[in-house]
Amino acid sequence: MFRMIFFMGKRGPKPAADRLLLITTAYPIYDDFWGLAKGGRRGVVVEKSGKVTTVRGAHLPAEPDTLIALLEAQTVKQVRAICRKSAWMAKQPNSYLARFLSGLAQQFLDAKEDRHYPCSERSSSIQRKSWFLARALAGAMYGLSPRRSINLIGPGKPEEIFENIYSAKTGQEKRRKP
């Protein structure tokens, strides 16, 4: 399903995934998890004709039950069934989560078994769980283990990491108040 790209390192072939690539892949997955939890306004494909795609802004209701079911899933079969039943994913066929979660179900479950996965059942930890799983799925898309991809991206909140990457690329620096 997924084609891996490798390059030769000193000790053999290595997957071609760096920190920037993983972050720019993980953030949309995190955004999809967050949209699934909280809902929001997204572009929905209305019509495709040739090279022209018509997109309309639509309010997508939250599906917290789907997110809870994904977080409680124990088998690949359960994850795939949840993805098929989700109306949110059906309305967002081009989102990273809808396209890749059923194919990467085993890696998703492996990430939930990682010892660094947030175990708290508080509602405030859903954001941390979503970011952890997004980083793991982004790495899985490029053939990395959950632990490796999470280590490559590093600690921190997704908004801060993404903002630091953006400001570094554009040459903008944060102004310090005197």
N, C-alpha and C positions, 0 to 999 in steps of 0.2 A: 504494500500500500504506500509506504513512504520510501523514497529513494535517498540514500545517504550519500553525502559527499565527504570524501576523506582526503587528507594530504599526509605526506610522509613527515614524521617527526624523527627525532634522534633514535627513539626506541620503537619505531614501527608506525603504522597508520593511525592517525588521530582524526576525530570528527572535526569538521570545519565549522565550529560554532564559538563565537567569542562573546564577551560580556554585552556589547552593544546589541548584537543580534538577538541574544536571549532576552534582554530587557525590552526591546521593541516588539518582541513576540509575546512576552509574558504580560505586558501592560494591557493589550486588548483582551486577553483571556481573563485577566482580573476584572476588567471593565464589564465583560460579559457576565461573570459571576455576580458582580455588584448589581447589574441590571436585572438579573434573575431574582436577586434578593429584594431589591427596592423598586424595580420598575423604572420607567422613564420614557423619554421621547427619543425615538430612533428613526432612521431612514428605513423604510420598508419598500422592497422592490414591488412595483405595481405591474409593470409591463416590460417585456424584453422583445425587441424587434431588430434583428440584425446586430449592428454594433451599438444601437441606441438602447439604453436602459432608463426607464422612468422610475424615479424614486420619490416617494411621498413621505413626509414626516408623520409618524403615527405614535400615539401613546401606547406603549406596551405595558400591560399590567404586570405587577410583580407575581412571581410564582415561588413564594417561600417554601411551599410544600415540596416542590421539585428539588430545590436546593437542599432541604433537610433530608429528603430521600437519597440524594446523591451522597451526602455526608455520612448517611447510615448504611449505604450499600456495602455488601460483603463479597459479592461475586461479579464477574464480568457480565454475566447474563442479566443481573439486576441493573447494572449501570446502563447497558444497552437498552433494556426495556424502559427505563426512566427517560432516556434520551428520545426514544420513539414516541412516548406518550406526552412529552412536553409541548404545549401549544406555543410557548415562547420560542423554543428552538425551531419549530415549524415555521414561525413567522420571520425568523432570522436565519435563513439557510446559509448565508455567507459569513456568519460570525465564526470566529475561531472555535468557540465552544461547540457550536452545532456541527461544524465540519469534522472536528478531530477527536472529540471526547469518546465517541463510541469506538473508534479505531484504537484509541490509546487507553482503553478501559483498564487493562492490566497495570499499566504504568500509573494510572490514577489511583488504583487500589494500593500499589506498592508505596506511593507517596504518602498515603494515609497511614501506612504501617511504619513509616520512618520514625525514629525515636525523637526527632525534633519537631514533629507535627504538633501544633497546638492542641492540647487535650481538654482544655477548659470547655465546659458546656454553657458558659455565659453567652448571652446574645452579643456582647461586645467583642467576643473573639471570632465572630464570623468573618470579619474583615481580615484578620490575621490568617485564618484558615484558607480564605479565598486567595490571598497573596501567595501563601505557601504552595497551594495546589497549582496556581497559575505558573509559578516559577518551575515547578516540577514538570508540568505538561509542556512548557516551552522547551525545556531540555529534552524531553522524550521525543519531541518532533524532530530533533537533530541527533537522536541516538545516544543521549547522555542519561546517566542515572539521575534519579531525583536529587541525591546528595550532591553530585557534581554540579548540576545546574544551579542549585541553590547556593552553593559555595561560590560559583563564578559570578552570580549576580550580586551576592553579598547581602548584609543585613540592612534594614531600614524600611521606612514606609514607601509604598510605590510612588506616591506623588513626589516625594522628596528625591528619590532616585531618578525618576524620569525628568524632573526639573533640573537636576544637576547635570544630567547627560545633555539636555537641550542647551543649557547655558554654556557648557563646555564646547559644544559643537559650533555655536554661533559666536563665541568669543565674548559673550556677555558675562559680566561678573556682578556678584551681589554687592551692592553699595553698603558700606558699613556706616552706621551712624556715629558721629563723633561724640 
